[in-house]
Amino acid sequence: MKPIIKIENLCFGYYPDRSIFDNLCLTVIEKEFWAIAGPNGVGKTTLLNLLCGLLKAKHGRVEVESKNISAYTARKLAQKIAIVRQEFAPLFDFKVREIVSMARIPYLGTFGFEQKADYEKIEEAFELTGTSELAARKFGGLSSGERQRVLIAKALAQDTPILFFDEPTSFLDLKHQVQIYDLLRKMQLEKNKTVLAVTHDINLAVQYCDKTLLLGEHCIFQYGITEEVLRREQIEKIFNVSIYTSAAEGKEYFIPVGKYGKKKDV
């Protein structure tokens, strides 16, 4: 396996007197599933924006497939990275098929017409995500779980080796959270995708992710094998919260408990 994303001495801040990242270094190997975890405001979404070229680092280097990200055109980078945002609200109430078809824009020729290969990628994405029956429906009329599966279908139709997700299970119930992570894991294992997912749910990260980047305040970061990074003492320190642990199927899971939590019932 070879590196697919490499971050060297990355420094960034929105204000001159406040840095979010200070000499962040990280190497992602192809076909890995990474969680990016940490409290609110430590730069998880900002990091995704730096990695997909929407923000420019103050210092340091980001490489995608051994090439500096600044050397990519927007079109070429869109053939390497697909991103599913936490919120997606199209200006018009497009049908689902129209939403998913937008993923093929980076590949369209001079006249902008879809070819056979484009239609095949779109249909494959529908099949993989189980959204074929939604294709003719309006995107705005879907449930939260359906919308998220459609947006994942759009990312898959983009046919990139790298998939970014910004809190893919926000606002979803337990059943749909597991279904989404099952789907992401399936894409990694069966389609050889490299997956990076920003998440607040460290228990899902423990269950599904090979490695984790844990971000904290004051430019603190730690990364490595998920079970080695997500430890009780580290989570309590980073999130400033008391944690109870519970083991299941050989993995340790975490339960945050507040001052007035029913501690005796845990």
Residue, then its C-alpha position, 0 to 999 in steps of 0.5 A: m500500500k502507498p500513501i494517498i494523502k500526505i500532510e507535512n507541517l501544516c499551519f493554518g488559522y483564520y486570524p493572525d493571532r490564533s492558529i487552528f493547526d500548527n505543524l500538523c503532519l499526517t500520512v493516509i495510506e490508500k484504502e484506509f478508513w479514517a475518523i477525524a474526531g474532536p470537540n467543536g471548534v478544533g478544525k475538523t471541517t477546516l481540515l477537510n477544506l484544506l485537503c480538498g483545496l477550498l482553503k490554502a494553508k499558511h505554511g506546509r504542504v498537502e499532497v494527493e497521490s504524491k502531487n501537491i494539491s496546489a498543482y491540481t486544477a479544480r476539475k482534476l482534483a474533483q476526479k480524485i476527491a469527492i466530499v459529502r457535506q454535513e448540509f446540502a440544500p440545492l437552490f432548486d428542488f432537483k430530482v434525485r437522478e439529477i442530483v446524482s448526475m451532477a457528480r459526472i460534471p468533472y468528466l464531461g467533454t467539451f459539449g457537456f453531454e453524458q456518455k455511456a460510461d457516465y450512465e454506468k457510473i450513475e446506475e452503479a452508484f444507485e445500486l450500491t446505495g440502494t437508492s434506485e427507487l428514489a431516482a424519480r423523486k424530488f430530493g427535498g421530499l426525502s427523509s434525512g436517511e434517504r437524503q444522506r444515501v443519495l448524497i453518498a450515491k452522488a459521491l460514488a458516481q463521482d468515481t474518485p479514489i478518496l471520499f470525504f464525509d463531514e459528519p455523515t450521520s448527523f440528525l440520523d437515528l441509530k438504525h440509519q447511523v449504522q446503515i451509513y457506516d456499513l455503507l462507508r465500510k463497504m465502499q472501503l472494502e469492496k471498492n477500494k476507497t480511501v475514506l475520511a469521516v469527520t465524526h462526533d460519535i467516537n463509538l462508531a469510529v471504534q467500531y468501523c475506522d482503522k485509524t483516527l486523527l484526534l484533534g484538540e484545542h491549542c493545536i493538539f493532535q494525536y493519530g494512529i490505530t483507532e483503539e490506541v488513540l481513543r482511550r478513556e484518559q485521552i478522551e476525557k482530556i480532549f473533550n473535558v468530560s467524565i467517561y465510563t467504559s464498557a466492553a463489547e465484542g473485544k472493543e472498548y466503548f465510551i459513555p459520557v456522564g455529566k454531573y447529574g447523570k444517573k451514574k449508578d444506572v450505567 
